[in-house]
Amino acid sequence: MAARKRLICASEALSDGGQGIRFEIGAGETAQPAFVVRFRGRAQGYLNRCAHVGIELDWKPGEFFDASGLYLICATHGALFDPASGQCLAGPCNGQGLVALPVCEEAGGVYLIEDGDRSG
């Protein structure tokens, strides 16, 4: 089945190093929390799950960046992640990274690219 795009938010809703947008992938009992942020001009999407322990990262809804706006941070453990790759840079995640989601930006919107095997 061909890939399809699902609108997450308007492009203008994201600013570099600023608040992210939460959304879910999947449906029903298989739904998983996810988020999108902007870093160095690009929208980046990830599952909202710490690589160390599967808890959500944000310390307040949509707050994923540390105070510098340069790193994603796990509010529970303080692990720091590279916003461009999701790779763990510091903390208890032992080099594990965030699970990246395919997103694109076009026509003033940020979209999740869903393959035929995902519902949502």
PERA-V815245 format. One line per field, one symbol per residue. phi: phi as a letter, one per 40 degrees, with the letter a starting at -180 (. if undefined). A space follows every 10 residues. Layout:
# PERA-V815245
phi = ???
This chain:
# PERA-V815245
phi = .ccbbbccac dccbbdgbcc bcabbgafcc cbcaabbbaf gbcbbaccac ccbcbccccb dgcbccccgb bcbcccbgcb bcccbgccba hccfgcbccc bcbabafgbb bccbccccbi
